Amino acid sequence: MQKNERRTRQNITTVSLLETWEIKQNMMREGGNFSRFVRNCLREWARYEQEIVCLRATIPDRELLCFPRDARLCVECWPDGPPSNWDWMNYMGRTDEGDYQ
């Protein structure tokens, strides 16, 4: 493996951060949930690296959210990550009334 090649098959299980004012403020925004805070930071960083552009921001009259199953998830439309299959089907209007029971 080359020195600058990234490892993508390794799970990160522990994260330690310095306690700064900015991190504390962002943690409060996430309800104090450290895991959610780290996931959202990683999503924002991936979006920054991949230069993902929200379609709703570039097409003024677009009402639909960006497609959430793309590997390059739009965090503006999906800030909490991709929706469950049921939530996506419900959003697309593909659920029956019987599905709510």
C-alpha positions in Angstrom: 0.0 0.0 0.0 1.4 3.4 -0.9 1.9 5.9 1.8 -0.9 8.3 0.6 -3.4 5.6 -0.2 -6.4 5.6 2.1 -7.7 2.6 3.9 -11.5 2.2 3.5 -12.1 -1.2 5.0 -11.1 -0.3 8.5 -13.7 0.8 11.0 -12.9 3.6 13.4 -14.2 2.7 16.8 -12.7 5.4 19.1 -12.4 9.1 18.6 -10.9 11.7 21.0 -11.3 15.4 20.5 -9.9 18.4 22.3 -12.5 20.2 24.3 -12.8 23.6 22.5 -15.7 26.1 22.6 -16.6 25.3 19.0 -16.8 21.6 19.5 -18.9 22.1 22.7 -21.3 24.4 20.7 -21.6 21.9 17.9 -22.2 19.1 20.4 -25.0 21.1 21.9 -26.6 21.4 18.4 -26.5 17.6 18.3 -28.2 17.2 21.7 -25.0 16.2 23.3 -24.8 12.9 21.3 -21.1 12.5 20.6 -21.6 9.7 18.0 -24.1 11.8 16.0 -21.7 14.8 16.2 -18.8 12.7 14.8 -21.0 11.2 12.1 -22.2 14.6 11.0 -18.6 15.9 11.0 -17.5 13.0 8.8 -20.4 13.6 6.4 -19.6 17.3 6.1 -16.0 16.5 5.5 -16.8 13.9 2.8 -19.2 16.4 1.2 -16.4 19.0 1.2 -13.8 16.6 -0.3 -16.2 15.3 -3.0 -17.5 18.8 -3.8 -21.1 17.7 -3.5 -23.6 20.3 -4.6 -27.2 20.3 -3.5 -29.5 20.2 -6.5 -32.1 22.3 -4.7 -29.5 25.0 -4.3 -28.6 25.0 -8.0 -32.1 24.6 -9.4 -34.3 27.4 -7.9 -37.7 25.8 -8.7 -36.7 22.2 -7.6 -38.9 21.0 -4.8 -37.7 17.4 -4.5 -34.9 16.5 -2.2 -31.7 15.1 -3.6 -31.6 11.3 -4.1 -30.4 9.8 -0.8 -29.1 6.5 -2.1 -26.2 8.0 -4.0 -22.8 7.3 -2.5 -22.3 11.1 -2.4 -25.2 11.9 0.0 -26.3 15.6 0.1 -26.2 16.6 3.8 -28.3 19.7 3.1 -31.3 17.5 2.1 -30.4 14.6 4.4 -28.6 16.1 7.5 -29.3 12.9 9.6 -28.0 10.5 6.9 -30.0 8.5 4.4 -33.6 7.7 5.3 -34.8 4.2 5.9 -36.3 2.4 3.0 -39.8 2.9 4.5 -39.3 6.7 4.9 -38.0 7.0 1.4 -40.9 5.1 0.0 -43.3 7.2 2.0 -41.6 10.4 0.7 -41.9 9.2 -2.8 -45.6 8.4 -2.3 -45.2 4.7 -2.7 -46.7 3.5 0.5 -50.3 2.3 0.9 -52.7 3.4 3.6 -52.4 -0.1 5.0 -48.7 0.4 5.6 -49.5 2.8 8.5 -51.3 0.2 10.6 
